[in-house]
């Protein structure tokens, strides 16, 4: 098939492109390189089935494709809060443009939504029928509400225009190619430990997250795209860890004597986060297979290689 991946130069998008090209699909990557990087795609630049287009999805584009994975949007608080109006535009205008493209060419469309649609949840674990607890005027709402609107648009295009949609709600994902400065907890801890500076925990470390290795997530996205289920479907690892437990796990793997420092908790930081993946198991036959300890080893090796080379490109690819 001919497949479009918006945000394909990013962390998750580039891993998805790896899988699609290895399965002999023709892939078009669309990215404005705000958080994506060409180094993630270097091995495919001369591939006859791969095309890279520098483009911002807030501007329309015309292409002929069979499937669209819509991943374009900064996903870490540091980056989506840097320009919140741009984040909203990407989620709303960008999604409108990509849905319009799917409508015109009759392509199947998959939205990479997020667990942030649940906000600071009052239901635990989070099921897909939970409607969330989101602060509509908080510093995270440009992303949280933006993704909620993107879901609304997707289902409205399905009901009004018969667009063939899929909606995935992605929970915390980690792995090689994460940005060193994205502010997410795994990359923060790994970079801090490798640099020999204190690991920073915001709050008392009792808040929880669930960490899904990127290869597991990509498998879930592809299963959803090629299933007969629209979703929304949670994709994430249901194993739940406190932030303190994660810090200690990274500490033990890199520098057991590293200091842990506690800082005030940011506004609207969710207290607990854990997906109920019953739908994914029953509808897609999917569940994560990479344990946190193993995934951290792959991730640490990738960060260590990048931090030791001047151009930031690892000498060996780990995925």
C-alpha positions as CSV (number, residue, x, y, z in Angstrom):
1,X,0.0,0.0,0.0
2,X,0.9,3.7,-0.3
3,X,1.0,5.0,3.3
4,X,1.3,8.6,4.6
5,X,2.8,9.1,8.1
6,X,2.4,12.7,9.4
7,X,5.1,13.5,12.0
8,X,7.1,10.6,10.6
9,X,10.5,12.0,11.5
10,X,9.6,12.0,15.2
11,X,10.3,9.4,17.8
12,X,7.2,7.1,17.3
13,X,6.7,8.0,13.6
14,X,10.2,6.9,12.6
15,X,9.8,3.6,14.3
16,X,6.5,3.1,12.5
17,X,8.1,4.0,9.2
18,X,10.8,1.3,9.8
19,X,8.1,-1.3,10.2
20,X,6.1,-0.2,7.2
21,X,9.1,-0.2,4.9
22,X,10.3,-3.5,6.1
23,X,6.9,-4.9,5.1
24,X,7.4,-3.4,1.6
25,X,4.9,-0.6,1.7
26,X,5.4,2.6,-0.1
27,X,5.8,5.4,2.6
28,X,5.5,9.1,2.4
29,X,6.8,10.9,5.5
30,X,5.4,14.4,6.2
31,X,7.1,16.5,8.9
32,X,8.0,20.1,9.6
33,X,10.9,19.1,11.9
34,X,9.7,21.0,14.9
35,X,10.5,18.0,17.1
36,X,11.3,15.4,14.4
37,X,14.8,14.9,13.1
38,X,16.1,13.7,9.7
39,X,18.7,11.5,11.5
40,X,15.8,9.2,12.5
41,X,15.3,8.5,8.8
42,X,18.8,8.5,7.3
43,X,18.8,4.8,6.4
44,X,15.7,5.2,4.2
45,X,16.5,8.4,2.3
46,X,17.7,6.6,-0.8
47,X,15.1,3.8,-0.6
48,X,12.9,3.6,-3.7
49,X,9.7,3.2,-1.7
50,X,10.3,6.2,0.7
51,X,9.6,9.8,0.2
52,X,10.3,12.7,2.6
53,X,8.3,15.9,2.4
54,X,9.0,18.9,4.6
55,X,5.5,20.3,5.3
56,X,3.4,21.8,8.1
57,X,0.0,20.1,8.3
58,X,-1.6,23.4,9.2
59,X,-1.3,24.0,5.5
60,X,-3.3,21.8,3.1
61,X,-1.5,19.2,0.9
62,X,-2.7,17.0,-1.9
63,X,-1.4,13.4,-2.1
64,X,-2.7,10.0,-3.3
65,X,-2.5,7.4,-0.5
66,X,-4.3,4.4,0.8
67,X,-3.7,4.8,4.6
68,X,-2.8,7.8,6.8
69,X,-1.2,7.5,10.2
70,X,-1.7,11.0,11.7
71,X,1.0,11.4,14.3
72,X,2.0,15.1,13.7
73,X,1.9,17.1,16.9
74,X,4.5,17.8,19.6
75,X,3.8,15.4,22.4
76,X,5.9,16.4,25.4
77,X,4.9,19.2,27.7
78,X,8.2,21.2,27.1
79,X,7.5,21.3,23.4
80,X,3.7,21.7,23.2
81,X,3.7,24.4,25.9
82,X,6.4,26.4,24.2
83,X,3.9,27.6,21.6
84,X,0.4,26.5,22.8
85,X,-1.4,28.3,20.0
86,X,0.6,26.5,17.4
87,X,-0.2,23.2,19.3
88,X,-3.9,23.9,19.1
89,X,-3.6,24.8,15.4
90,X,-1.8,21.6,14.7
91,X,-4.4,19.5,16.5
92,X,-7.4,21.3,15.0
93,X,-6.5,22.8,11.7
94,X,-3.9,20.2,11.0
95,X,-6.3,17.3,11.7
96,X,-9.0,19.0,9.6
97,X,-6.5,19.2,6.7
98,X,-5.5,15.5,7.0
99,X,-9.1,14.3,7.4
100,X,-10.0,16.3,4.3
101,X,-7.3,14.5,2.5
102,X,-8.6,11.2,3.7
103,X,-12.1,12.1,2.5
104,X,-10.9,13.1,-0.9
105,X,-8.8,10.1,-1.7
106,X,-10.9,7.6,0.4
107,X,-7.9,6.6,2.6
108,X,-8.2,4.9,6.0
109,X,-7.2,7.4,8.7
110,X,-5.7,6.6,12.1
111,X,-5.5,9.4,14.7
112,X,-2.7,9.1,17.3
113,X,-4.6,10.5,20.2
114,X,-3.4,10.4,23.8
115,X,-4.1,9.3,27.4
116,X,-4.0,13.0,28.1
117,X,-7.7,13.1,27.0
118,X,-8.4,11.6,30.4
119,X,-6.7,14.6,32.2
120,X,-6.0,13.9,35.9
121,X,-8.3,10.9,36.0
122,X,-10.8,10.2,38.7
123,X,-11.3,6.6,37.4
124,X,-8.5,4.0,37.7
125,X,-7.4,2.3,35.5
126,X,-8.7,4.4,32.6
127,X,-11.2,2.7,30.3
128,X,-12.2,4.1,26.9
129,X,-15.6,5.1,28.0
130,X,-14.3,7.4,30.8
131,X,-14.8,10.9,29.7
132,X,-11.9,12.5,31.6
133,X,-11.1,15.2,34.0
134,X,-9.4,18.0,32.0
135,X,-8.7,21.5,33.0
136,X,-9.8,23.4,29.9
137,X,-7.8,26.6,30.8
138,X,-4.6,25.0,32.2
139,X,-1.1,25.0,30.8
140,X,-1.6,21.5,29.4
141,X,-5.0,22.1,27.8
142,X,-3.5,23.2,24.4
143,X,-2.5,19.5,24.0
144,X,-5.2,17.8,26.1
145,X,-8.2,19.7,24.6
146,X,-6.5,19.8,21.2
147,X,-6.5,16.0,21.1
148,X,-10.0,15.8,22.4
149,X,-11.1,18.0,19.5
150,X,-9.1,15.9,17.1
151,X,-11.1,12.9,18.2
152,X,-14.3,14.8,17.8
153,X,-13.4,15.8,14.3
154,X,-12.4,12.2,13.4
155,X,-15.8,10.8,14.5
156,X,-17.7,13.7,12.8
157,X,-15.9,13.0,9.5
158,X,-16.9,9.4,9.9
159,X,-20.6,10.2,10.6
160,X,-20.9,13.0,8.2
161,X,-18.6,12.0,5.3
162,X,-18.1,8.3,5.8
163,X,-14.3,8.6,6.4
164,X,-12.9,5.3,7.5
165,X,-11.3,6.2,10.9
166,X,-9.3,4.6,13.7
167,X,-8.5,6.3,17.0
168,X,-5.7,5.2,19.3
169,X,-5.2,6.6,22.8
170,X,-1.5,6.3,23.4
171,X,-0.1,6.1,26.9
172,X,3.5,6.9,28.0
173,X,5.8,5.4,25.4
174,X,9.6,5.3,25.5
175,X,12.6,3.9,23.6
176,X,15.5,4.8,21.3
177,X,15.3,8.2,19.4
178,X,13.5,10.1,22.2
179,X,14.7,13.6,22.3
180,X,17.2,14.4,25.0
181,X,15.4,17.7,25.9
182,X,11.8,16.6,25.6
183,X,11.1,16.8,29.3
184,X,9.5,13.4,29.6
185,X,10.3,11.4,32.6
186,X,12.2,8.5,31.1
187,X,14.5,10.7,28.9
188,X,15.0,13.2,31.8
189,X,16.2,10.4,34.2
190,X,18.4,8.7,31.6
191,X,20.1,11.9,30.5
192,X,20.6,13.2,34.0
193,X,22.1,9.8,35.2
194,X,24.4,9.7,32.2
195,X,25.6,13.2,32.8
196,X,26.1,12.5,36.5
197,X,23.7,15.1,37.8
198,X,20.8,14.6,40.2
199,X,17.7,12.8,39.0
200,X,14.8,15.3,39.3
201,X,11.5,14.1,40.7
202,X,8.6,16.5,40.6
203,X,6.4,16.1,43.7
204,X,7.1,13.3,46.1
205,X,7.4,10.6,43.4
206,X,4.2,8.8,44.4
207,X,2.4,9.7,41.2
208,X,2.2,6.7,38.8
209,X,2.7,6.1,35.1
210,X,2.7,3.1,32.8
211,X,5.6,2.8,30.3
212,X,5.2,1.1,26.9
213,X,8.2,0.3,24.8
214,X,8.0,1.8,21.3
215,X,8.1,-1.5,19.3
216,X,5.0,-2.7,21.3
217,X,3.2,0.5,20.5
218,X,4.0,0.4,16.8
219,X,2.7,-3.1,16.7
220,X,-0.6,-1.9,18.3
221,X,-1.0,1.0,15.9
222,X,-0.6,-1.3,12.9
223,X,-3.0,-3.9,14.3
224,X,-5.6,-1.2,14.9
225,X,-5.1,0.4,11.4
226,X,-5.6,-3.0,9.8
227,X,-8.5,-4.1,12.0
228,X,-12.2,-3.5,11.6
229,X,-12.5,-1.5,14.8
230,X,-12.7,2.3,14.9
231,X,-11.9,2.7,18.6
232,X,-11.0,4.6,20.6
233,X,-8.6,2.0,21.9
234,X,-6.1,2.4,24.7
235,X,-2.6,1.4,23.7
236,X,-0.1,1.3,26.6
237,X,1.5,-1.0,29.1
238,X,-0.8,-1.7,32.1
239,X,2.2,-2.3,34.4
240,X,2.1,0.7,36.8
241,X,5.1,2.2,38.4
242,X,5.6,5.2,40.7
243,X,8.0,7.9,39.4
244,X,10.3,7.2,42.3
245,X,10.4,3.5,41.3
246,X,11.3,4.5,37.7
247,X,14.1,6.8,39.0
248,X,15.5,4.1,41.1
249,X,15.4,1.6,38.2
250,X,17.4,4.1,36.0
251,X,19.7,4.9,38.8
252,X,20.6,1.2,39.3
253,X,21.3,0.7,35.6
254,X,23.5,3.8,35.1
255,X,24.8,5.2,38.4
256,X,23.7,3.6,41.7
257,X,25.2,6.5,43.6
258,X,23.3,9.2,41.7
259,X,21.4,11.7,43.8
260,X,17.6,12.0,43.6
261,X,16.3,15.6,44.0
262,X,12.7,16.5,44.6
263,X,11.1,19.6,43.1
264,X,7.5,21.1,43.2
265,X,4.9,19.3,41.1
266,X,3.8,21.2,37.9
267,X,0.3,22.3,37.4
268,X,-2.3,19.7,36.4
269,X,0.3,16.8,36.5
270,X,-1.8,13.6,36.6
271,X,-1.6,11.7,39.9
272,X,-2.2,8.2,38.4
273,X,-2.1,6.9,34.9
274,X,-2.7,3.3,33.8
275,X,-4.6,2.0,30.8
276,X,-7.3,-0.6,30.8
277,X,-6.3,-2.5,27.6
278,X,-9.2,-5.0,27.6
279,X,-10.4,-3.7,24.2
280,X,-6.9,-4.0,22.7
281,X,-6.5,-7.6,23.9
282,X,-10.0,-8.6,22.8
283,X,-10.3,-6.7,19.5
284,X,-6.7,-6.6,18.3
285,X,-5.1,-9.6,20.1
286,X,-2.5,-7.1,21.3
287,X,-0.6,-6.6,24.6
288,X,2.9,-5.3,25.4
289,X,5.7,-7.9,25.4
290,X,8.8,-5.8,26.4
291,X,9.3,-5.5,30.1
292,X,10.4,-2.2,31.6
293,X,13.9,-3.4,32.6
294,X,14.7,-4.6,29.1
295,X,13.2,-1.6,27.4
296,X,15.3,0.7,29.6
297,X,18.5,-1.1,28.6
298,X,17.8,-0.5,24.9
299,X,16.9,3.1,25.6
300,X,19.9,3.8,27.8
301,X,22.2,2.3,25.2
302,X,20.8,4.6,22.5
303,X,21.1,7.7,24.6
304,X,24.7,6.8,25.6
305,X,25.6,6.3,21.9
306,X,24.1,9.6,20.9
307,X,25.7,11.5,23.8
308,X,29.1,10.1,22.9
309,X,29.0,11.1,19.2
310,X,29.4,14.8,18.0
311,X,26.5,14.7,15.5
312,X,24.1,12.9,17.8
313,X,23.8,9.9,15.4
314,X,24.3,6.6,17.1
315,X,27.0,4.4,15.7
316,X,24.6,1.4,15.8
317,X,20.8,1.5,15.6
318,X,18.9,-0.1,18.4
319,X,15.2,-0.7,17.9
